[in-house]
């Protein structure tokens, strides 16, 4: 009787492992395109805002990041309609929560800096003279989110690219001022999102 119970427990664990692996493979097939899409959005808007910042009005153009968010979600929805639906699973749920957490933190920080830019709150209160640039913080958090995605999908190339992008962008952004920091943001998006997305698509191509 006890032996049968052990066999049943082992079989249950095997079924769970198989289910998790199937979910991971399914998500790997669908994770690449969103990474390419959002990475491309960051590149395009980084370059656009950098140009407008340097030639037409300064940091006020950072408001376009909120426009990028809207455009990004609309485009992502359209992309979802043109691919096979993926049944809800724990792997997809965890990855979604990773990027939701990233979005909440980045949007929250961005909103606070916008309020400071319009004089609603003191800039010295949130960013003293020895503070770290906002671009460094965003690139670092972006690298973390992309790295976690790679670890969850058990893909070794995604974390490597993302760690290089996140840590490199964190320090490199501190070497530039103003709109030039956004060029670093664009490079981070290419290395940490676009390239890993392309790798995932190539590896999971049927």
N, C-alpha and C positions, 0 to 999 in steps of 0.2 A: 504493500500500500504506500509506504513511504517512498519507495523507489519510483512508483508511478507519479507521485506528487512532485518529486524532483525532476522527472522527465517533463512533466507538464509545465513546471516553472521555467525550465531551460528553454522549452519550446516557445513559451510566452516571451521570454527575453529575446529569443532569436527573431520572432515576429516583429517585436518592437524595433530591434536593430535594423531589420530589413525595411520596415516602414520609414524609419528615419533616413536611411540611405536613399531610398526612392524619393523622399521629399527633398533631400539635399541635391540629388541629380536634377530633379524637376526645377528647383529654384536656380540652380547653376545655369540652366538653359535660358532662364528668363531674367537673370540679374544683369547680364552684360549690356543689353540695350538701354535700360534706364541709366546705368552708369555713364554710358557714352552720351546719352541725351543731356543729362544734368551737367556733365563735365563740359560739353560743348556750350551749354548755356552760360556757364561760369566764364569760360574763355571769351565768348562773344561780348558779354556784358562787362567783363573786366577791361577788355581793350576799349570798348565804347566809353565807359566811365572814365578811364584813364585819359583818353583823348579830350573829352569834354572838360574834365577837371583841369587839365593843363592849358587848355586854349579858350574855354568858354564858361568861366564862372566858379571854378574851385570845387571844394568838397560837397557842395549842395547837390551835385549830381549823384551822390550815393543813394539818393532816394530811388534811383532806377533799380536797385537791388530788389525792392518790393515788386516792381514791375516784372522783373525776371522770375520771381517766385510764382506770380500769376501765370505768366506765359509758360513756365516750366510745367506747372501742374496741368494746364490745358493740353500741352503737347504730350505729356505722359499719359493722360487719359486717352488721347487719340491713338497713341502707340499700343495701349492695352487692347483697344478694340480690334486691332489687326493681328493679334496673336492668340494662340490657343489659351483658353482660360486654365489657370492652375488651381486645383482644389486647395482650399485653405489647409495649411499644415503648420506645425510648430516652428519649422525652420523659417518659413516665410514670415510668420508672426514675429519671431525674434529679430530678423533683419529689418522688418518694417519699424519695430520699436527702436532699433539702433538709430536709424535715420530720422525718425520722429524726434528722438531725444536731441540729435544734432540740430535739427531745424528749430526746435524750441529754444535751445540755448543761443544759437546764432541770431535768431530773430529777436530774442529778448535783449541780447547785448547790442544789436544794431539799433533797436528802438531807443534804448537808453542813450546811446551816442547821438542819435538824431535829436532827441530832446535837449541834449547838451548843446548841440549845434545851433538850435533855435533859441537857446538861452533859457529854457524852461528849468533846467537844473544846472548846477555849476560843473563845468568841465574839469576844474581842478579837483572836485570831489570824487569823480569817477576815474580820472586819468592824471595823476600827479606827474610832475616833470620826469620822474624816474620810471614811469609806467611802461608797460609793454604795448607796442602798437596793436591796434585792433586786427589788422591784417595777419599779424603773427598768431594771434589767438585763434582766428577763424581757420587758418591753414592747418594749425596744429590739431584742432578738433575735427576738421575734415579728414585729416590723415588717420586719426584714431577711428572714426566711423568706418572708413573704407578698409582699414586693417581688420577691424572686428568682422566685417562682412566676409573678408577673405578667410579668416580663421573659421567662421561658422560654416562656410562652404567647403572647407578643407582644401583650399587652393593655395599653393605656396607662392605663386607669382603675385597675386593680388596684395598680400601683406608686405612683400618686399617692396613693390612699387609705392605702396601707400606710406610705409615707414620712411622711405627716402623722401617722398613728397612732403609729408607732414613735418618731420624734423628739419629737413632742409629749408622748407618754406618758413618755418618759425624763426630761424636765425637769419635767413637771407632777407626777409622783409624788414628786419631791423637795420639793414644796411642802406635802405633807400627812404626817401621822403615823399609825402604826398601821393600823387597819382602814379608815381613810379612803382609804388608797392603793389599796385594792381597788376603790374606785369608779372610779378612774382606769383600772385594769385592765379593768373592764367596758366603759368608754367606748372603750378601745383595741381591744377585741375587736369591738365594733360597727363601728367605722370601718375597722379593718384586716382583718377577716375576714367579718363578716356582710354588710356593704354590698358589698364586692367579689364575694362569692359570689352575691348577688342580681343584680349587674350581669352576671356571667358567665352565669347561668341565662337572663336576659332576652336577651342577645346571641346565645346559641346555641339558643334555643327554635326548634323546627321548626314 
